[in-house]
Amino acid sequence: MLLDFDGTLCEFEADPAAVQLPDARRQAILRIQEHATVAIVSGRRMEDVRDRCALDGGAIVAGLHGLEIEGLDERYVHPDLEKASAAVAEVSEALRTVAAGIPGAFVEDKGASVALHFREADGDGQRAALDAFVSAAAPHIESGRLRVMRGSYVLELLPNIEWNKGNAVQWILERIERQKGPVFAVYIGDDVTDQDAFAAVEGHGLAIAASDRVTANVHLDGPVGVERFLHAL
């Protein structure tokens, strides 16, 4: 059982720091863990996800869209993760200056990546946020140092590494199969960043969309629908 975090296990909040896994969903996951391996695959930093889920170390956690993974007595950090840190820091500083003048927009600096959120901004603010992002990011994208990851009212700059949630899911499944034999994988996600993970389970698993932003075998109605599914399972 592999799950995205924001928008899938938890409702979106204007401030990402306010998001915590509700206890009812935590209890459902803990019960599922008695019968299956559970992994949380998120764009957040790995330790941030682990703290917000509080699953007592029993779950595999993949952060930064899979660039860092921990679980099954292994820890993986993509070897190229730190190469673009100076470029990320430069963009982060520029975006903070612009976001300070756009009500409803803010910058989330994850160290190895930087995200501009504009969910709470009005139409003019969203357009201004997009323009500012393009202006700050363009030189680093054109140079090949960074790449853009688009999400729901968020644009994120990451090191330009050929690695995504689909690669992370494959990494996780290979190690589970090594320990336990063939597996049936269920992946639940809500955003375009999860589409690669859906592809990774195709043919030997089930892809479940928690929103209409993505295409999958089955659709659930947001985090509340995901909670019902987990309890039923």
C-alpha positions in Angstrom: 0.0 0.0 0.0 1.6 3.2 -1.2 0.1 6.6 -0.5 0.8 10.2 -1.4 0.5 12.6 1.6 -0.8 16.1 0.9 -4.2 16.0 -0.9 -4.4 12.2 -0.5 -4.0 11.3 3.2 -4.5 14.9 4.3 -6.5 17.9 3.2 -4.5 20.8 1.7 -3.9 23.7 4.1 -2.9 27.2 3.3 0.2 26.7 5.4 1.8 23.2 4.7 3.3 23.3 8.3 -0.3 23.0 9.7 -0.9 19.6 8.0 -1.0 16.5 10.3 -2.2 13.0 9.6 -5.6 12.7 11.3 -5.7 10.0 14.0 -8.5 8.0 12.3 -6.4 7.7 9.2 -3.3 6.8 11.2 -5.2 4.1 13.0 -6.4 2.6 9.7 -2.9 2.6 8.3 -1.5 0.9 11.4 -4.1 -1.8 11.1 -3.2 -2.3 7.4 0.4 -2.6 8.4 -0.4 -5.8 10.3 -1.0 -7.4 6.9 0.8 -5.3 4.3 3.9 -3.1 3.8 2.9 0.6 3.8 4.9 3.4 2.1 4.3 7.1 2.1 5.6 8.8 -1.1 5.6 12.6 -0.9 7.1 15.8 -2.3 7.9 16.9 1.3 11.3 16.1 2.9 11.4 12.6 4.2 11.8 13.5 7.9 9.0 16.0 7.7 6.6 13.3 6.3 7.7 10.8 9.0 7.1 13.3 11.8 3.6 14.3 10.4 2.5 10.7 10.0 3.9 9.4 13.3 3.7 5.7 12.2 6.3 4.7 14.7 8.9 3.9 12.0 6.9 1.0 10.6 6.3 2.6 7.2 8.7 3.2 4.3 8.9 7.0 3.6 10.0 8.5 0.3 10.6 12.3 0.3 11.3 14.9 -2.4 9.3 12.9 -4.9 11.5 9.9 -4.2 14.9 11.4 -4.3 15.3 10.2 -0.7 13.8 7.0 0.7 14.1 5.2 4.0 12.7 1.8 5.1 13.2 -2.0 5.0 16.6 -1.3 6.8 17.8 0.7 3.8 18.3 4.4 3.2 18.6 5.8 -0.3 19.6 9.4 -1.3 20.0 10.1 -5.0 23.8 10.8 -5.5 23.1 14.0 -7.5 20.7 15.5 -5.0 23.0 18.2 -3.6 24.6 19.3 -6.9 22.0 22.0 -7.5 21.9 23.4 -4.0 23.4 26.8 -4.8 20.9 27.3 -7.7 18.0 26.3 -5.4 19.2 28.8 -2.8 19.4 31.6 -5.3 15.9 31.0 -6.7 14.5 30.7 -3.1 15.8 34.1 -2.2 14.4 35.7 -5.3 11.0 34.1 -4.8 10.8 35.1 -1.2 11.2 38.8 -2.1 8.4 38.6 -4.7 6.0 36.4 -2.7 6.2 38.9 0.2 4.3 41.3 -2.0 1.6 38.8 -3.2 -1.1 38.1 -0.6 -1.8 34.3 -0.4 1.5 33.3 -2.0 4.5 32.0 0.0 7.7 30.1 -0.6 8.5 26.6 0.9 12.2 26.1 1.0 13.0 22.4 1.4 16.8 22.8 1.1 17.2 20.5 -1.9 14.2 22.1 -3.7 12.0 25.2 -3.4 8.3 25.5 -4.0 6.1 28.5 -4.7 2.6 28.1 -3.3 -0.3 30.3 -4.5 -3.5 28.4 -3.6 -4.8 31.3 -1.5 -3.9 34.1 -3.9 -6.6 35.8 -6.1 -6.4 35.6 -9.9 -4.1 38.6 -10.2 -1.9 37.2 -7.4 -1.7 33.8 -9.1 -0.6 35.4 -12.4 2.0 37.5 -10.6 3.3 34.5 -8.8 3.6 32.5 -12.1 5.4 35.4 -13.8 7.8 35.7 -10.8 8.5 32.0 -10.8 9.3 32.0 -14.6 11.6 35.0 -14.2 13.6 33.5 -11.3 13.7 30.0 -12.6 14.3 30.4 -16.3 18.1 30.8 -16.3 18.6 27.6 -14.1 16.1 25.6 -16.2 17.7 26.7 -19.5 21.1 25.8 -18.1 19.9 22.3 -17.2 20.6 22.6 -13.5 17.0 22.6 -12.3 13.6 21.3 -13.5 10.0 22.3 -12.8 7.5 20.0 -11.0 3.9 21.3 -11.4 1.3 20.5 -8.7 -2.0 21.8 -7.5 -1.4 25.6 -7.1 2.3 25.0 -6.6 5.4 25.2 -8.7 8.5 23.4 -7.5 12.1 23.6 -8.6 14.2 20.5 -8.1 17.6 19.3 -9.3 17.3 18.2 -12.9 17.6 14.5 -12.2 15.8 11.8 -14.2 14.0 10.4 -11.1 10.4 10.7 -10.0 7.7 9.0 -7.9 7.5 6.2 -10.4 11.2 5.5 -9.9 10.8 5.6 -6.1 7.9 3.1 -6.3 10.0 0.7 -8.4 12.9 1.0 -5.9 10.5 0.2 -3.1 8.7 -2.7 -4.8 12.0 -4.3 -5.9 13.2 -4.5 -2.2 9.9 -5.8 -0.9 9.9 -8.5 -3.6 13.4 -9.4 -2.6 12.3 -10.0 1.0 8.8 -11.3 0.5 8.3 -12.5 -3.0 5.9 -11.2 -5.6 3.6 -8.3 -4.5 0.4 -6.7 -5.5 0.8 -2.9 -5.2 -1.9 -0.3 -4.5 -0.9 3.3 -5.1 -3.2 6.2 -4.1 -2.4 9.8 -5.2 -4.2 13.0 -6.1 -1.9 15.1 -8.3 0.0 15.1 -11.6 3.2 14.2 -9.7 1.6 10.8 -8.8 0.9 9.9 -12.5 4.4 8.3 -12.8 3.7 6.2 -9.7 0.5 5.0 -11.3 2.4 3.9 -14.3 4.9 2.0 -12.1 2.2 -0.3 -10.6 0.5 -0.9 -14.0 0.2 -4.6 -14.7 0.9 -5.8 -11.2 -1.2 -3.4 -9.0 -4.0 -0.9 -8.7 -3.8 2.8 -9.3 -6.3 4.9 -7.3 -6.9 8.6 -7.9 -8.0 10.8 -5.0 -8.9 13.7 -7.3 -10.0 14.5 -10.8 -6.5 16.0 -11.6 -5.2 12.5 -12.4 -6.3 9.4 -14.4 -6.4 6.0 -12.7 -8.3 2.7 -12.5 -10.4 3.9 -9.6 -11.4 7.3 -8.2 -12.0 8.3 -4.6 -13.5 11.6 -3.3 -10.4 13.2 -1.8 -8.9 12.5 1.6 -12.3 11.7 3.1 -12.8 9.1 0.4 -9.3 7.7 1.0 -10.1 7.4 4.7 -13.3 5.4 4.0 -11.3 3.1 1.7 -8.6 2.5 4.2 -11.1 1.6 6.9 -13.0 -0.7 4.6 -9.8 -2.4 3.6 
